Amino acid sequence: MKMKNHILICLALMLSVSVFAQQGKQKRADTLFNKFSFVKAAKVYKDLIEKNYNKDYATRRLADCYAYLRNPQNASRYYKKVVEQENVPIEYYYSYAQSLRGIKKYKESQIWLQRFKDSGGVVNANDFSKDVNFITSVFNAKQQYFLDRVRFNSKYSDFGAFEQDGKIYFASSRDEGVSVKRLYGWNEQPFLDVYVAEVGSRRNVDHTGKLEGDVNSIYHDGPVTITKDGRTMYFSRNNYNDQVRKRDNNGLTGMKIFRATLQDSIWTNVEDLSINSDDFSSQHAALNNDDTKLYFTSDRPGGYGGSDIYVVDINLDGTLGEPKNVGNVINTESAEGFPFINNEGVLFFSSDGHTGLGLLDVFATIKGENNDFVDVVNLGVPVNSNKDDFSFSMNPNGITGYFASNRRGGRGDDDIYAYHREPIMQVEGVVTDAINTKPIANSVITLFDDKDNQIAYMVTDENGFYQINIDRNKDYKIVGSQEKYIDDYRTFTSKNVQTELVTITANLLLNPVQDVVKLAELNTIYFDFNKYNIREDAALELDKIVSLMLNDYPDMVIRIESHTDSRGELTYNDKLSIDRANSTYEYLISKGVDPVRITEHQGFGERRLTNGCEDGEDCEEEQHQLNRRTQFIVVKME
């Protein structure tokens, strides 16, 4: 019996670990997907499909991954499965049509494009359908980003915002003479300085919000980037010496990238970098996730035209290697700039050379299996507009961040905009014992769609908590099960909910089964042959029921039933079973259980055998042992 119970416990633990692992994998895959790390995300979604965990959802995401990886062959393969799903979002008809077009199945593509239109879909002027590559049109089949209000813009130029350790750093020309400041002849605005605002601050940022230290000068300073440890800053600044601006061969004042360190909360020790020159500009510094590479914009000789994006290694001693052009997948004959690297190593940048909506647009890069750049994706509206859109940044969550634009409707020249991506929606809740209101660990949670198809499953943690990712605009049923309880379920919907809503709560109450053996993790207690004393293993089980009655269910009432095996005389076995019932009863009373909560303690001798081991049958000792037992029956729970 002990071995059997051990096996069951191991199986339960394995199930718990497995389903928690699948839910963790789905969260990981979704996070990678939102950060444009599509190769890694695709591998995890494949694993989820193989495990049959939230399979429809994972298939849709996997199809999208292949579309963004410029792999229409695999994309169309999985989109074909997606469009067969019940109540699939109509943008997948459009995505399937685009993937078919990518493999030159034009006639079939037109059929699905028409189905998209017949279902209410609109193909607008910004769908990029004339691009050679289809990934941007697939990405923009539905709105991916939504704008949030930023309170610290001024009537002048504000851009370059990025968030770190609860602070937002940005460049602004808002200084209107509070300190001695010259005007920039190009636009008659004050020169740029670096400012800092608290994340979530509702007040505007004035001159007191300037970065403290030696970064801000009398000319342009900013934007900036900071190492993960918060100790080193790279920033753009006008090329000047002794307050005299140096001009390049075209008579223009160039830009350089400088480095500063934080000492006693002050940014100081400003140093010029080896990548700079008086003959060309370098600016818009960005760091990769482990601060070993510096990306930047430069119009140095040898590029593809205009300004290009470069990368340089940062050595352990702080010196820099030789700059490398990131290549013509990203750089064009026109201008590229404002690189940003998210924590999955994905490069975002602005360009007026790639197909876009207007002037500068924001693009994301796509990396292939070999970690090389294979394509770029226009982020679409509302991040991009018919004006200049630039200095995109993404927070580590992959959902929120900032960019700048000079589009109409802003407060000033260039304005900072915050964005959020439509967040993953989840259903979550706590499974609770309906009688004692305590959480129930290891409850199996199963998610069904409105057709009663199982979508996902998991096991509650030690606090009775569960959480499962779900789609928007669908109806669901969630069921909670536990072998010691009666199942409970809830129906809920994610239809017509606000974009900002990310969690639907569905708590479950399970009523205990009216059987203490199932109710508690209590095994039937057993006795030695011809004895009625409480064995050590039985005492451990009885202590569980004492705890159950004293702590968990103070109103529960039980009765005791004791039994023997078939060996011996009938009358003798009747007395022996009564002795076993009495010893069990006395043990419980000695531990503090009120006698009134035990209505009966009876012996039934050999009259209720659990198997066929009757008189005359040849049974092993283990089989006889199963009959020498005491059981507990719940009379009342509350």
Helices and strands as residue ranges (DSSP letters): H 2-34, H 38-50, H 55-68, H 72-82, H 91-102, H 106-118, H 135-139, E 145-148, E 158-164, E 167-172, E 183-184, E 189-190, E 193-198, G 207-209, E 221-226, E 232-238, E 240-241, E 244-245, E 255-263, E 266-272, E 282-287, E 293-298, E 308-313, E 324-325, E 336-341, E 347-351, E 361-367, E 373-378, E 389-394, E 400-405, E 415-421, E 425-433, E 444-449, E 454-459, E 465-470, E 475-481, E 485-486, E 488-493, E 503-505, E 508-512, H 516-519, E 525-526, H 536-547, I 548-552, E 557-562, H 570-590, G 595-597, E 598-603, H 621-625, E 629-636
